[in-house]
Amino acid sequence: MTFYSWHASDFQQLAQRAATLPHALLLTGPPGIGKRAFARAVAQGLLCEKPPKPLEACQACAACHWLAADNHPDLRLLQPEAVESSDEGESDDKKKKRDISIAQVRSLAEFINISAHRSGVKMVLIQPAEAMNANAANALLKSLEEPPPHTHFLLVSDRPSMLPATIRSRCQQLALRPPSAQEASQWLAANGSPQPQLALAQSGGAPLLAAELDTPEYWTARQRFVEGMTSRAFDALTFAERLLEQPIPQCISWLQRWSYDLASVCMQLAPRYNPDCRDALEAAARRTNSLEVLRYHRDLVRFQRLVHHPLNPRLLLEELLLRYSKVLGAADAH
């Protein structure tokens, strides 16, 4: 696997100092821009046995073949055991699997303290690093403070501020930027995206997220959301019932983007995430005021922390939509 074209200069700069790379590198940047592919390319470049250039994998040696098959003996990947689920009644075990546990970190002890199978380097890839719970992060500290020779740690993070300062201070950070809007739009179009510009707006400029959501099913569901949010006869409880057909994280994300754009329009700015809904947003803006919308958006950001395991998804959606209903009536109240 290689990195994406918009990260070519970052990779080249890293390759120029391949001989003196830090033992721990923290890759940061918004989600959906290709950080994991970049980390994978760095790992393969370091593990490759016949690199034609520094950090460039030959794609032909045994090490490259093993890595392509996800079974290289000198690479360990730590990530949450379970993907996100939208089930209403999740067990505590499922919730814990969204974390990188202390047991997973402790399992590295034997790996990093024995010699590499191929007499080269050993790689530990942790993604997303902020998924480590407090105990796991503390357990990793010792390895970062006293790294074994020829061992590299690659940490990938969408939200580095959620990592303990002790972890961040022991890593050299490399911030990867998203591509320009033109480059991202061209990449999406080349990969068959039917609505590249709108998908890019919906994803906040993240091309990989845009490619993931750009499906007929997504646009149909999003259209229903927009129609519900812009209805003159807005009914929070009825709309909440309809929205339950979608995963809760998706609903909260839509609400966050809508409230952000509504606040922007209230302040005479262009909508960022929903550029195709400017008229509807302007109509909604006439029914509220920017202060109320900003307060609502702030609450949505706070609720984001609970989105993966709300105690009752229906009650959560009803509460958020009832608050939105009050926001729409703010102009009359003032």
C-alpha positions in Angstrom: 0.0 0.0 0.0 1.3 3.4 -0.8 0.5 6.9 0.4 -1.8 9.3 -1.4 -0.5 11.8 -3.9 -1.2 14.9 -1.8 1.2 13.5 0.8 4.1 13.0 -1.6 6.2 16.0 -0.3 5.7 14.9 3.4 6.9 11.4 2.5 9.9 12.8 0.6 10.9 15.0 3.5 10.7 12.0 5.8 12.7 9.8 3.4 15.5 12.4 3.4 16.1 11.7 7.0 15.3 8.0 7.0 18.6 7.2 8.6 17.8 9.4 11.7 14.1 8.8 12.1 12.9 9.1 15.7 11.9 5.9 17.5 8.4 7.3 17.9 6.5 9.2 15.3 3.0 10.7 15.8 1.1 11.3 12.6 -1.8 13.8 13.0 -4.4 15.4 10.9 -8.1 15.4 10.2 -9.8 12.0 9.7 -10.2 10.7 6.2 -7.1 12.3 4.6 -5.0 9.1 4.3 -2.9 9.1 7.5 -3.1 5.3 7.9 -2.0 4.7 4.3 0.9 7.1 5.0 1.9 5.2 8.2 1.6 1.9 6.4 3.9 3.2 3.6 6.5 4.3 6.2 6.3 0.9 7.9 6.8 -0.9 4.7 9.7 1.3 3.7 11.5 0.6 6.9 10.7 -3.2 6.8 11.6 -3.6 3.1 14.8 -5.7 2.7 15.8 -4.2 -0.7 14.7 -0.6 -0.8 15.7 1.1 -4.1 15.7 4.4 -2.2 15.5 5.4 1.5 12.0 4.5 2.8 10.9 3.3 -0.6 9.6 -0.3 -0.6 10.6 -2.5 -3.5 7.3 -4.4 -3.4 9.1 -7.6 -4.4 11.1 -8.9 -1.4 9.8 -11.4 1.1 9.2 -8.6 3.7 7.0 -6.6 1.2 5.0 -9.7 0.3 4.4 -10.5 4.0 3.3 -7.0 4.8 0.9 -7.0 1.8 -0.6 -10.1 3.3 -0.8 -8.6 6.8 1.4 -11.2 8.3 4.9 -9.7 8.7 6.5 -11.1 11.8 8.2 -7.8 12.7 5.1 -5.6 12.6 2.5 -5.3 15.3 -0.8 -3.4 14.8 -2.7 -2.2 17.8 -6.3 -0.9 17.1 -9.7 -1.3 18.7 -11.0 -4.8 18.5 -14.5 -3.9 17.4 -15.8 -1.4 14.7 -18.4 1.1 15.6 -21.9 -0.3 16.1 -25.2 1.4 16.0 -27.1 -1.2 18.0 -29.3 0.2 20.7 -28.5 -2.2 23.4 -24.7 -2.7 23.5 -23.0 -4.7 26.2 -20.1 -3.2 28.3 -17.8 -5.6 26.5 -18.6 -4.1 23.1 -18.1 -0.6 24.5 -14.6 -1.6 25.8 -13.7 -3.0 22.5 -13.7 0.5 21.0 -10.7 1.1 23.2 -7.1 -0.1 22.8 -6.8 -1.9 26.1 -3.9 -2.3 28.5 -3.8 -6.0 27.7 -3.1 -5.1 24.0 -0.3 -2.8 25.0 1.2 -5.3 27.4 1.2 -7.9 24.7 3.9 -5.9 23.0 6.4 -6.7 25.8 7.7 -9.9 24.3 7.6 -8.6 20.7 9.8 -5.6 21.3 12.3 -7.3 23.6 13.2 -10.1 21.2 15.3 -9.9 18.1 13.7 -9.1 14.8 12.9 -12.2 12.7 14.5 -10.8 9.6 17.5 -9.1 11.4 16.1 -5.6 10.6 13.8 -3.3 12.4 10.6 -3.9 14.3 7.5 -1.8 13.8 4.6 -1.0 16.2 1.6 0.7 14.5 -1.0 2.2 16.8 -4.2 3.6 15.3 -6.1 5.6 16.3 -3.7 6.4 19.2 -6.4 8.3 21.1 -8.3 5.0 21.4 -5.9 3.9 24.1 -7.5 4.2 27.5 -5.6 5.8 30.4 -4.1 2.5 31.6 -3.0 1.5 28.1 -1.3 4.9 27.5 0.5 4.6 30.8 1.7 1.1 29.9 3.1 2.4 26.6 5.1 5.1 28.3 7.9 2.8 29.5 8.5 1.5 26.0 8.5 5.0 24.6 10.9 6.2 27.3 13.3 3.3 26.9 12.8 2.0 23.4 14.6 -1.2 22.4 17.1 -0.8 19.6 15.8 -0.9 16.0 12.2 -0.6 17.2 9.9 2.1 15.7 6.6 3.3 17.0 4.1 4.9 14.6 1.1 6.4 16.2 -1.8 7.7 14.1 -4.2 10.2 15.6 -7.2 12.2 14.4 -7.4 14.0 17.8 -3.9 14.3 19.3 -5.3 16.6 22.0 -7.0 13.6 23.5 -3.6 11.9 24.0 -1.9 12.4 27.3 0.8 15.0 27.2 3.3 12.4 28.4 2.7 10.4 25.2 2.8 13.4 22.9 6.1 14.7 24.4 7.8 11.4 23.7 6.9 11.4 20.0 8.0 13.6 17.1 4.9 14.9 15.5 4.2 15.1 11.8 1.0 17.0 10.9 -0.4 15.7 7.6 -2.7 18.2 5.8 -5.7 17.4 3.6 -5.4 18.0 -0.2 -6.6 21.2 -1.8 -10.3 21.2 -2.7 -9.3 21.0 -6.4 -7.0 18.0 -5.9 -9.5 16.2 -3.7 -12.3 16.8 -6.2 -10.2 15.6 -9.1 -9.2 12.4 -7.1 -12.9 11.7 -6.3 -14.0 12.2 -9.9 -11.2 9.9 -11.1 -12.4 7.3 -8.7 -16.0 7.4 -10.0 -17.6 9.7 -7.4 -21.0 10.9 -8.8 -21.1 14.1 -6.7 -17.4 14.8 -5.8 -17.8 18.5 -4.8 -20.9 18.0 -2.6 -19.4 14.8 -1.1 -16.3 16.7 -0.3 -18.3 19.5 1.4 -20.2 17.0 3.4 -17.0 15.4 4.6 -15.4 18.6 5.6 -12.7 18.3 2.8 -11.7 14.8 3.7 -11.5 12.8 0.4 -11.5 9.3 1.8 -14.6 10.1 3.9 -16.2 11.7 0.9 -15.6 8.6 -1.2 -17.1 6.4 1.5 -20.3 8.4 1.8 -20.9 9.1 -1.9 -23.5 6.5 -2.5 -27.2 6.7 -3.7 -28.2 5.4 -0.2 -26.4 8.1 1.6 -27.8 10.9 -0.6 -31.4 9.6 -0.3 -31.1 9.5 3.5 -29.5 12.9 3.6 -32.3 14.3 1.5 -34.8 13.1 4.0 -32.8 14.7 6.7 -32.7 18.1 4.9 -36.5 17.9 4.2 -37.2 17.2 7.9 -34.9 20.0 9.1 -36.4 22.6 6.7 -40.1 21.7 7.1 -42.3 24.6 8.2 -44.3 22.2 10.2 -41.2 20.8 12.1 -42.2 18.1 14.6 -39.3 17.0 16.7 -40.8 13.8 18.0 -42.1 12.6 14.6 -38.8 13.5 12.9 -36.8 11.7 15.7 -38.8 8.6 14.9 -37.8 8.7 11.2 -34.2 9.5 12.0 -33.8 6.4 14.1 -33.5 4.5 10.8 -30.0 5.9 10.5 -27.0 5.2 12.8 -26.9 7.6 15.7 -23.4 8.9 14.9 -24.6 9.8 11.4 -27.6 11.7 12.8 -25.4 13.7 15.2 -22.9 14.4 12.5 -25.7 15.7 10.2 -27.0 17.9 13.0 -23.6 19.3 13.8 -22.9 20.2 10.2 -26.4 21.7 9.8 -26.1 23.9 12.9 -22.6 25.0 11.9 -23.9 26.1 8.5 -27.0 27.7 10.0 -24.7 29.8 12.3 -22.6 30.7 9.3 -25.6 31.9 7.3 -26.9 33.8 10.3 -23.6 35.7 10.2 -23.8 36.3 6.4 -21.3 33.6 5.6 -21.5 30.8 3.1 -22.5 27.3 4.3 -19.5 24.9 4.4 -21.1 21.5 4.6 -24.4 22.0 2.8 -23.7 24.4 0.0 -26.7 23.0 -2.0 -29.1 24.1 0.9 -28.3 27.8 1.1 -31.9 28.9 0.4 -33.3 26.5 3.0 -30.6 27.6 5.5 -31.4 31.3 4.9 -35.1 30.6 5.5 -34.3 28.8 8.7 -31.9 31.6 9.7 -34.8 34.1 9.5 -36.5 32.1 12.3 -33.6 32.2 14.7 -30.5 34.2 15.7 -26.8 33.4 15.6 -26.4 33.3 19.4 -29.0 30.6 19.9 -27.6 28.5 17.0 -24.1 28.8 18.4 -25.3 27.6 21.8 -27.1 24.7 20.1 -24.0 23.8 18.1 -21.9 23.8 21.2 -24.3 21.4 22.9 -24.0 19.1 19.9 -20.2 19.0 20.1 -20.6 18.1 23.8 -23.0 15.3 23.0 -20.5 13.9 20.4 -18.6 12.4 23.2 -21.6 10.1 24.1 -22.6 9.3 20.6 -21.2 5.8 20.3 -23.1 4.5 23.3 -26.0 6.6 24.3 -28.1 5.1 27.0 -31.3 5.6 24.9 -30.8 6.7 21.3 -34.5 7.7 20.9 -34.4 10.0 23.9 -31.1 11.5 22.8 -32.5 12.4 19.3 -35.8 13.7 20.7 -33.9 16.0 23.1 -31.6 17.3 20.4 -34.5 17.9 18.0 -36.7 19.5 20.6 -33.8 21.9 21.3 -33.6 22.6 17.6 -37.3 23.4 17.6 -36.8 26.0 20.3 -33.8 27.4 18.2 -36.2 27.9 15.3 -38.6 29.8 17.4 -35.8 32.1 18.9 -36.6 35.0 16.5 -40.2 35.1 17.7 -39.1 34.9 21.3 -36.8 37.9 20.9 
